[in-house]
Amino acid sequence: MKQRDLRPEFIEFVPPALEEGVLYVSMSYASAIHKCCCGCGEKVVTPLSPTDWKLTFDGETISLYPSIGNWDFRCQSHYWIRENRIEWAPRWTEAQIRSAKSFDESAKKNFYERKKLSTETPQHKGIWQALKNWAGW
Ligand SMILES: [Zn+2]
C-alpha cells in the first residue's frame, strides 16, 4: 500500500528490522534509510552529502531533497518527502532515468574535482548552472 507520510527517527545504528512509515536518520553516518513508500519492502538508502541528498529538519518534520527515485527497484517509484509527507511524483521514462544518472555522475565528478582544485573554472560553473536549471532550483 502506498504511504502518505513518514515520521523521522534519529538513530545511531540502523535497526535490524525497519518499520514502514519511518525515516531513520543517522547523523554520525550522514545518511537516512527507509522502506520504499510504495509498500514493496525494499530498503532505500539516501546518503546525505553535497552531491547526494539534503535533509531538512525543522524540529518536527523532515524533508529530503531531491526526490527519491527508486529506479533500481522493480516498483520504480518516485516521490518527494516534504515535511513528513510523501508526494508521489510521476514515474520517469528509461531515457529520463539514463540522463539523470549520467548527469548525477558528472555533477559528482565535477564537485570533487572542484574541491580538489579549489578554483572554479568556467567549465565547472557551466555544469552547476545546468544542474540548477535541471533541478529547478
Ligand atoms: Zn517500492
Backbone and ligand atoms as CSV (ligand in chain L), in Angstrom:
chain,resi,resn,atom,element,x,y,z
A,1,MET,N,N,0.821,-1.200,0.000
A,1,MET,CA,C,0.000,0.000,0.000
A,1,MET,C,C,0.860,1.257,0.000
A,2,LYS,N,N,0.469,2.214,-0.797
A,2,LYS,CA,C,1.221,3.453,-0.867
A,2,LYS,C,C,1.055,4.260,0.417
A,3,GLN,N,N,2.186,4.761,0.908
A,3,GLN,CA,C,2.112,5.551,2.124
A,3,GLN,C,C,1.933,7.021,1.826
A,4,ARG,N,N,1.373,7.727,2.808
A,4,ARG,CA,C,1.133,9.162,2.615
A,4,ARG,C,C,2.041,10.005,3.512
A,5,ASP,N,N,2.584,9.376,4.546
A,5,ASP,CA,C,3.520,10.125,5.387
A,5,ASP,C,C,4.581,9.240,6.032
A,6,LEU,N,N,5.583,9.920,6.541
A,6,LEU,CA,C,6.718,9.267,7.192
A,6,LEU,C,C,6.997,10.036,8.460
A,7,ARG,N,N,7.482,9.339,9.489
A,7,ARG,CA,C,7.931,10.109,10.654
A,7,ARG,C,C,9.423,9.864,10.840
A,8,PRO,N,N,10.132,10.896,11.255
A,8,PRO,CA,C,11.572,10.740,11.405
A,8,PRO,C,C,11.934,10.071,12.721
A,9,GLU,N,N,13.005,9.314,12.681
A,9,GLU,CA,C,13.544,8.754,13.904
A,9,GLU,C,C,15.056,8.879,13.812
A,10,PHE,N,N,15.625,9.567,14.803
A,10,PHE,CA,C,17.071,9.786,14.774
A,10,PHE,C,C,17.756,8.642,15.497
A,11,ILE,N,N,18.661,8.007,14.805
A,11,ILE,CA,C,19.283,6.791,15.324
A,11,ILE,C,C,20.798,6.865,15.130
A,12,GLU,N,N,21.477,5.977,15.812
A,12,GLU,CA,C,22.923,5.838,15.611
A,12,GLU,C,C,23.158,4.726,14.613
A,13,PHE,N,N,22.574,3.571,14.885
A,13,PHE,CA,C,22.731,2.409,14.015
A,13,PHE,C,C,21.383,2.011,13.429
A,14,VAL,N,N,21.432,1.456,12.254
A,14,VAL,CA,C,20.211,1.040,11.584
A,14,VAL,C,C,19.659,-0.202,12.281
A,15,PRO,N,N,18.403,-0.171,12.710
A,15,PRO,CA,C,17.835,-1.350,13.381
A,15,PRO,C,C,17.722,-2.528,12.414
A,16,PRO,N,N,17.786,-3.752,12.937
A,16,PRO,CA,C,17.737,-4.930,12.054
A,16,PRO,C,C,16.431,-5.018,11.261
A,17,ALA,N,N,15.332,-4.618,11.879
A,17,ALA,CA,C,14.065,-4.645,11.143
A,17,ALA,C,C,13.543,-3.223,11.020
A,18,LEU,N,N,13.392,-2.781,9.792
A,18,LEU,CA,C,12.898,-1.425,9.568
A,18,LEU,C,C,11.378,-1.431,9.584
A,19,GLU,N,N,10.837,-0.418,10.217
A,19,GLU,CA,C,9.388,-0.275,10.257
A,19,GLU,C,C,8.962,0.545,9.039
A,20,GLU,N,N,7.818,0.218,8.491
A,20,GLU,CA,C,7.315,1.028,7.391
A,20,GLU,C,C,6.825,2.357,7.931
A,21,GLY,N,N,6.987,3.387,7.138
A,21,GLY,CA,C,6.496,4.701,7.549
A,21,GLY,C,C,7.435,5.454,8.465
A,22,VAL,N,N,8.677,4.958,8.596
A,22,VAL,CA,C,9.662,5.646,9.429
A,22,VAL,C,C,10.890,5.968,8.581
A,23,LEU,N,N,11.348,7.195,8.707
A,23,LEU,CA,C,12.589,7.571,8.059
A,23,LEU,C,C,13.660,7.606,9.149
A,24,TYR,N,N,14.573,6.671,9.090
A,24,TYR,CA,C,15.644,6.585,10.080
A,24,TYR,C,C,16.795,7.477,9.623
A,25,VAL,N,N,17.216,8.352,10.506
A,25,VAL,CA,C,18.278,9.284,10.157
A,25,VAL,C,C,19.454,9.076,11.092
A,26,SER,N,N,20.615,8.840,10.505
A,26,SER,CA,C,21.821,8.709,11.316
A,26,SER,C,C,22.757,9.852,10.987
A,27,MET,N,N,22.940,10.744,11.935
A,27,MET,CA,C,23.830,11.875,11.728
A,27,MET,C,C,25.282,11.405,11.692
A,28,SER,N,N,25.626,10.416,12.525
A,28,SER,CA,C,27.034,10.000,12.543
A,28,SER,C,C,27.435,9.349,11.221
A,29,TYR,N,N,26.474,8.720,10.549
A,29,TYR,CA,C,26.800,8.132,9.251
A,29,TYR,C,C,26.342,9.001,8.088
A,30,ALA,N,N,25.795,10.169,8.397
A,30,ALA,CA,C,25.307,11.090,7.375
A,30,ALA,C,C,24.484,10.373,6.319
A,31,SER,N,N,23.491,9.643,6.791
A,31,SER,CA,C,22.600,9.012,5.834
A,31,SER,C,C,21.245,8.732,6.459
A,32,ALA,N,N,20.297,8.479,5.595
A,32,ALA,CA,C,18.949,8.155,6.045
A,32,ALA,C,C,18.535,6.870,5.339
A,33,ILE,N,N,17.640,6.140,5.964
A,33,ILE,CA,C,17.178,4.888,5.382
A,33,ILE,C,C,15.692,4.731,5.688
A,34,HIS,N,N,14.962,4.215,4.722
A,34,HIS,CA,C,13.544,3.938,4.962
A,34,HIS,C,C,13.100,2.825,4.026
A,35,LYS,N,N,11.941,2.280,4.315
A,35,LYS,CA,C,11.390,1.273,3.420
A,35,LYS,C,C,10.629,1.989,2.323
A,36,CYS,N,N,10.806,1.535,1.117
A,36,CYS,CA,C,10.163,2.169,-0.034
A,36,CYS,C,C,8.688,2.427,0.278
A,37,CYS,N,N,8.259,3.655,-0.007
A,37,CYS,CA,C,6.914,4.076,0.393
A,37,CYS,C,C,5.804,3.464,-0.444
A,38,CYS,N,N,6.162,2.681,-1.460
A,38,CYS,CA,C,5.109,2.045,-2.260
A,38,CYS,C,C,4.627,0.776,-1.579
A,39,GLY,N,N,5.399,0.314,-0.566
A,39,GLY,CA,C,4.996,-0.892,0.139
A,39,GLY,C,C,5.679,-2.149,-0.377
A,40,CYS,N,N,6.655,-1.979,-1.297
A,40,CYS,CA,C,7.314,-3.158,-1.877
A,40,CYS,C,C,8.304,-3.788,-0.904
A,41,GLY,N,N,8.678,-3.041,0.150
A,41,GLY,CA,C,9.550,-3.602,1.169
A,41,GLY,C,C,11.032,-3.390,0.932
A,42,GLU,N,N,11.397,-2.791,-0.211
A,42,GLU,CA,C,12.819,-2.546,-0.484
A,42,GLU,C,C,13.335,-1.456,0.452
A,43,LYS,N,N,14.631,-1.571,0.804
A,43,LYS,CA,C,15.253,-0.552,1.642
A,43,LYS,C,C,15.815,0.553,0.759
A,44,VAL,N,N,15.512,1.766,1.124
A,44,VAL,CA,C,16.017,2.905,0.362
A,44,VAL,C,C,17.036,3.644,1.215
A,45,VAL,N,N,18.276,3.673,0.754
A,45,VAL,CA,C,19.333,4.357,1.487
A,45,VAL,C,C,19.632,5.668,0.771
A,46,THR,N,N,19.567,6.746,1.525
A,46,THR,CA,C,19.853,8.053,0.936
A,46,THR,C,C,21.016,8.693,1.678
A,47,PRO,N,N,22.208,8.628,1.096
A,47,PRO,CA,C,23.351,9.289,1.734
A,47,PRO,C,C,23.158,10.803,1.717
A,48,LEU,N,N,23.587,11.456,2.778
A,48,LEU,CA,C,23.496,12.912,2.836
A,48,LEU,C,C,24.876,13.481,2.538
A,49,SER,N,N,24.967,14.232,1.476
A,49,SER,CA,C,26.241,14.842,1.104
A,49,SER,C,C,25.955,15.986,0.147
A,50,PRO,N,N,26.986,16.808,-0.119
A,50,PRO,CA,C,26.739,17.940,-1.031
A,50,PRO,C,C,26.270,17.497,-2.414
A,51,THR,N,N,26.580,16.253,-2.803
A,51,THR,CA,C,26.146,15.818,-4.128
A,51,THR,C,C,25.093,14.718,-4.063
A,52,ASP,N,N,24.615,14.390,-2.877
A,52,ASP,CA,C,23.532,13.409,-2.787
A,52,ASP,C,C,22.275,14.113,-2.266
A,53,TRP,N,N,21.782,13.663,-1.108
A,53,TRP,CA,C,20.552,14.277,-0.595
A,53,TRP,C,C,20.854,15.293,0.485
A,54,LYS,N,N,19.920,16.198,0.629
A,54,LYS,CA,C,19.981,17.161,1.726
A,54,LYS,C,C,18.766,16.930,2.605
A,55,LEU,N,N,18.997,16.934,3.905
A,55,LEU,CA,C,17.929,16.694,4.852
A,55,LEU,C,C,17.606,17.995,5.578
A,56,THR,N,N,16.349,18.307,5.667
A,56,THR,CA,C,15.928,19.468,6.432
A,56,THR,C,C,15.073,18.997,7.593
A,57,PHE,N,N,15.437,19.427,8.787
A,57,PHE,CA,C,14.675,19.087,9.980
A,57,PHE,C,C,14.268,20.395,10.640
A,58,ASP,N,N,12.975,20.628,10.771
A,58,ASP,CA,C,12.523,21.905,11.327
A,58,ASP,C,C,12.146,21.785,12.805
A,59,GLY,N,N,12.554,20.692,13.421
A,59,GLY,CA,C,12.229,20.483,14.826
A,59,GLY,C,C,11.074,19.513,14.991
A,60,GLU,N,N,10.262,19.404,13.944
A,60,GLU,CA,C,9.137,18.470,13.985
A,60,GLU,C,C,9.111,17.554,12.773
A,61,THR,N,N,9.354,18.147,11.628
A,61,THR,CA,C,9.233,17.353,10.409
A,61,THR,C,C,10.531,17.367,9.617
A,62,ILE,N,N,10.653,16.371,8.756
A,62,ILE,CA,C,11.834,16.298,7.903
A,62,ILE,C,C,11.415,16.386,6.433
A,63,SER,N,N,12.355,16.886,5.658
A,63,SER,CA,C,12.206,16.912,4.209
A,63,SER,C,C,13.508,16.431,3.616
A,64,LEU,N,N,13.409,15.754,2.480
A,64,LEU,CA,C,14.608,15.324,1.772
A,64,LEU,C,C,14.589,15.954,0.393
A,65,TYR,N,N,15.767,16.384,-0.025
A,65,TYR,CA,C,15.888,16.973,-1.346
A,65,TYR,C,C,17.093,16.352,-2.044
A,66,PRO,N,N,17.061,15.951,-3.270
A,66,PRO,CA,C,15.901,15.979,-4.171
A,66,PRO,C,C,14.950,14.807,-3.936
A,67,SER,N,N,14.189,14.461,-4.944
A,67,SER,CA,C,13.190,13.406,-4.794
A,67,SER,C,C,13.852,12.035,-4.692
A,68,ILE,N,N,13.068,11.062,-4.245
A,68,ILE,CA,C,13.534,9.688,-4.136
A,68,ILE,C,C,13.106,8.961,-5.412
A,69,GLY,N,N,14.077,8.520,-6.180
A,69,GLY,CA,C,13.767,7.802,-7.420
A,69,GLY,C,C,14.304,6.390,-7.323
A,70,ASN,N,N,13.406,5.453,-7.119
A,70,ASN,CA,C,13.843,4.068,-6.922
A,70,ASN,C,C,13.939,3.316,-8.251
A,71,TRP,N,N,14.819,3.839,-9.110
A,71,TRP,CA,C,14.923,3.286,-10.468
A,71,TRP,C,C,15.420,1.852,-10.479
A,72,ASP,N,N,16.191,1.493,-9.454
A,72,ASP,CA,C,16.784,0.153,-9.464
A,72,ASP,C,C,15.856,-0.899,-8.880
A,73,PHE,N,N,14.732,-0.477,-8.350
A,73,PHE,CA,C,13.768,-1.448,-7.827
A,73,PHE,C,C,12.749,-1.761,-8.906
A,74,ARG,N,N,12.078,-2.860,-8.681
A,74,ARG,CA,C,11.073,-3.257,-9.651
A,74,ARG,C,C,9.913,-2.237,-9.695
A,75,CYS,N,N,9.611,-1.649,-8.524
A,75,CYS,CA,C,8.464,-0.724,-8.466
A,75,CYS,C,C,8.746,0.589,-9.194
A,76,GLN,N,N,10.046,0.975,-9.269
A,76,GLN,CA,C,10.464,2.240,-9.887
A,76,GLN,C,C,9.659,3.427,-9.370
A,77,SER,N,N,9.385,3.416,-8.080
A,77,SER,CA,C,8.569,4.508,-7.551
A,77,SER,C,C,9.400,5.784,-7.437
A,78,HIS,N,N,8.712,6.877,-7.462
A,78,HIS,CA,C,9.334,8.200,-7.469
A,78,HIS,C,C,8.487,9.127,-6.604
A,79,TYR,N,N,9.095,9.675,-5.558
A,79,TYR,CA,C,8.323,10.544,-4.665
A,79,TYR,C,C,9.211,11.536,-3.950
A,80,TRP,N,N,8.584,12.555,-3.438
A,80,TRP,CA,C,9.254,13.574,-2.638
A,80,TRP,C,C,8.863,13.373,-1.183
A,81,ILE,N,N,9.789,13.656,-0.292
A,81,ILE,CA,C,9.470,13.666,1.141
A,81,ILE,C,C,9.542,15.117,1.583
A,82,ARG,N,N,8.398,15.689,1.861
A,82,ARG,CA,C,8.336,17.094,2.262
A,82,ARG,C,C,7.530,17.203,3.545
A,83,GLU,N,N,8.203,17.705,4.574
A,83,GLU,CA,C,7.574,17.895,5.887
A,83,GLU,C,C,6.781,16.662,6.305
A,84,ASN,N,N,7.477,15.527,6.264
A,84,ASN,CA,C,6.919,14.218,6.667
A,84,ASN,C,C,5.857,13.671,5.709
A,85,ARG,N,N,5.540,14.414,4.668
A,85,ARG,CA,C,4.519,13.923,3.741
A,85,ARG,C,C,5.162,13.346,2.488
A,86,ILE,N,N,4.530,12.310,1.969
A,86,ILE,CA,C,5.008,11.720,0.717
A,86,ILE,C,C,4.219,12.342,-0.417
A,87,GLU,N,N,4.939,12.943,-1.319
A,87,GLU,CA,C,4.274,13.476,-2.501
A,87,GLU,C,C,4.682,12.613,-3.675
A,88,TRP,N,N,3.716,11.880,-4.190
A,88,TRP,CA,C,4.011,10.955,-5.274
A,88,TRP,C,C,4.245,11.718,-6.567
A,89,ALA,N,N,5.310,11.323,-7.240
A,89,ALA,CA,C,5.696,12.003,-8.477
A,89,ALA,C,C,5.531,11.021,-9.637
A,90,PRO,N,N,5.422,11.537,-10.832
A,90,PRO,CA,C,5.266,10.619,-11.973
A,90,PRO,C,C,6.511,9.768,-12.174
A,91,ARG,N,N,6.306,8.581,-12.634
A,91,ARG,CA,C,7.440,7.719,-12.974
A,91,ARG,C,C,8.207,8.330,-14.125
A,92,TRP,N,N,9.514,8.077,-14.117
A,92,TRP,CA,C,10.317,8.575,-15.220
A,92,TRP,C,C,10.409,7.516,-16.303
A,93,THR,N,N,10.659,8.002,-17.492
A,93,THR,CA,C,10.894,7.081,-18.606
A,93,THR,C,C,12.336,6.588,-18.518
A,94,GLU,N,N,12.634,5.525,-19.261
A,94,GLU,CA,C,14.001,4.987,-19.327
A,94,GLU,C,C,14.992,6.094,-19.681
A,95,ALA,N,N,14.635,6.906,-20.645
A,95,ALA,CA,C,15.545,7.959,-21.125
A,95,ALA,C,C,15.801,8.988,-20.031
A,96,GLN,N,N,14.763,9.338,-19.303
A,96,GLN,CA,C,14.931,10.308,-18.213
A,96,GLN,C,C,15.848,9.751,-17.133
A,97,ILE,N,N,15.667,8.469,-16.820
A,97,ILE,CA,C,16.484,7.827,-15.794
A,97,ILE,C,C,17.948,7.823,-16.234
A,98,ARG,N,N,18.163,7.441,-17.483
A,98,ARG,CA,C,19.538,7.395,-18.004
A,98,ARG,C,C,20.188,8.761,-17.941
A,99,SER,N,N,19.488,9.780,-18.356
A,99,SER,CA,C,20.129,11.090,-18.389
A,99,SER,C,C,20.339,11.620,-16.977
A,100,ALA,N,N,19.421,11.320,-16.067
A,100,ALA,CA,C,19.606,11.760,-14.681
A,100,ALA,C,C,20.816,11.078,-14.067
A,101,LYS,N,N,20.978,9.789,-14.364
A,101,LYS,CA,C,22.107,9.043,-13.808
A,101,LYS,C,C,23.429,9.595,-14.311
A,102,SER,N,N,23.514,9.846,-15.610
A,102,SER,CA,C,24.794,10.312,-16.125
A,102,SER,C,C,25.048,11.739,-15.660
A,103,PHE,N,N,23.972,12.505,-15.507
A,103,PHE,CA,C,24.138,13.864,-15.021
A,103,PHE,C,C,24.646,13.858,-13.586
A,104,ASP,N,N,24.105,12.977,-12.797
A,104,ASP,CA,C,24.494,12.824,-11.419
A,104,ASP,C,C,25.975,12.500,-11.309
A,105,GLU,N,N,26.439,11.587,-12.151
A,105,GLU,CA,C,27.847,11.208,-12.123
A,105,GLU,C,C,28.746,12.382,-12.481
A,106,SER,N,N,28.360,13.128,-13.498
A,106,SER,CA,C,29.248,14.216,-13.891
A,106,SER,C,C,29.206,15.335,-12.852
A,107,ALA,N,N,28.057,15.533,-12.218
A,107,ALA,CA,C,27.974,16.560,-11.180
A,107,ALA,C,C,28.864,16.194,-10.005
A,108,LYS,N,N,28.850,14.915,-9.632
A,108,LYS,CA,C,29.693,14.410,-8.551
A,108,LYS,C,C,31.168,14.601,-8.876
A,109,LYS,N,N,31.505,14.163,-10.093
A,109,LYS,CA,C,32.892,14.228,-10.523
A,109,LYS,C,C,33.361,15.680,-10.464
A,110,ASN,N,N,32.551,16.565,-10.983
A,110,ASN,CA,C,32.928,17.964,-11.013
A,110,ASN,C,C,33.015,18.557,-9.630
A,111,PHE,N,N,32.105,18.150,-8.766
A,111,PHE,CA,C,32.116,18.675,-7.412
A,111,PHE,C,C,33.424,18.312,-6.726
A,112,TYR,N,N,33.819,17.051,-6.833
A,112,TYR,CA,C,35.020,16.615,-6.130
A,112,TYR,C,C,36.288,17.137,-6.794
A,113,GLU,N,N,36.244,17.294,-8.108
A,113,GLU,CA,C,37.398,17.909,-8.776
A,113,GLU,C,C,37.543,19.354,-8.352
A,114,ARG,N,N,36.413,20.020,-8.255
A,114,ARG,CA,C,36.442,21.427,-7.890
A,114,ARG,C,C,36.981,21.597,-6.478
A,115,LYS,N,N,36.583,20.678,-5.603
A,115,LYS,CA,C,37.075,20.714,-4.232
A,115,LYS,C,C,38.589,20.566,-4.203
A,116,LYS,N,N,39.056,19.617,-5.017
A,116,LYS,CA,C,40.471,19.307,-5.059
A,116,LYS,C,C,41.255,20.516,-5.587
A,117,LEU,N,N,40.756,21.086,-6.646
A,117,LEU,CA,C,41.459,22.195,-7.272
A,117,LEU,C,C,41.283,23.488,-6.476
A,118,SER,N,N,40.167,23.553,-5.781
A,118,SER,CA,C,39.750,24.735,-5.029
A,118,SER,C,C,39.779,26.022,-5.860
A,119,THR,N,N,39.692,25.865,-7.150
A,119,THR,CA,C,39.475,27.031,-8.011
A,119,THR,C,C,38.313,26.688,-8.920
A,120,GLU,N,N,37.560,27.668,-9.244
A,120,GLU,CA,C,36.393,27.401,-10.062
A,120,GLU,C,C,36.662,27.833,-11.506
A,121,THR,N,N,36.666,26.876,-12.388
A,121,THR,CA,C,36.875,27.194,-13.803
A,121,THR,C,C,35.511,27.475,-14.427
A,122,PRO,N,N,35.487,28.191,-15.517
A,122,PRO,CA,C,34.205,28.476,-16.162
A,122,PRO,C,C,33.442,27.202,-16.514
A,123,GLN,N,N,34.176,26.152,-16.817
A,123,GLN,CA,C,33.531,24.892,-17.183
A,123,GLN,C,C,32.712,24.341,-16.015
A,124,HIS,N,N,33.280,24.414,-14.839
A,124,HIS,CA,C,32.558,23.934,-13.661
A,124,HIS,C,C,31.324,24.770,-13.387
A,125,LYS,N,N,31.471,26.066,-13.591
A,125,LYS,CA,C,30.325,26.952,-13.396
A,125,LYS,C,C,29.194,26.535,-14.319
A,126,GLY,N,N,29.548,26.173,-15.529
A,126,GLY,CA,C,28.550,25.750,-16.525
A,126,GLY,C,C,27.777,24.541,-16.065
A,127,ILE,N,N,28.485,23.588,-15.492
A,127,ILE,CA,C,27.831,22.368,-15.009
A,127,ILE,C,C,26.859,22.699,-13.887
A,128,TRP,N,N,27.306,23.566,-12.979
A,128,TRP,CA,C,26.441,23.887,-11.838
A,128,TRP,C,C,25.213,24.656,-12.274
A,129,GLN,N,N,25.407,25.514,-13.268
A,129,GLN,CA,C,24.266,26.247,-13.783
A,129,GLN,C,C,23.279,25.278,-14.427
A,130,ALA,N,N,23.824,24.342,-15.181
A,130,ALA,CA,C,22.984,23.344,-15.844
A,130,ALA,C,C,22.227,22.520,-14.822
A,131,LEU,N,N,22.913,22.166,-13.750
A,131,LEU,CA,C,22.298,21.368,-12.691
A,131,LEU,C,C,21.155,22.156,-12.035
A,132,LYS,N,N,21.416,23.436,-11.798
A,132,LYS,CA,C,20.386,24.282,-11.193
A,132,LYS,C,C,19.166,24.358,-12.094
A,133,ASN,N,N,19.397,24.524,-13.373
A,133,ASN,CA,C,18.284,24.618,-14.307
A,133,ASN,C,C,17.515,23.303,-14.349
A,134,TRP,N,N,18.282,22.223,-14.380
A,134,TRP,CA,C,17.678,20.903,-14.495
A,134,TRP,C,C,16.814,20.597,-13.270
A,135,ALA,N,N,17.345,20.941,-12.098
A,135,ALA,CA,C,16.644,20.606,-10.853
A,135,ALA,C,C,15.586,21.641,-10.505
A,136,GLY,N,N,15.610,22.751,-11.223
A,136,GLY,CA,C,14.614,23.798,-10.982
A,136,GLY,C,C,14.824,24.528,-9.672
A,137,TRP,N,N,16.108,24.700,-9.266
A,137,TRP,CA,C,16.392,25.417,-8.010
A,137,TRP,C,C,16.101,26.894,-8.172
L,1,ZN,ZN,ZN,8.741,0.272,-3.954
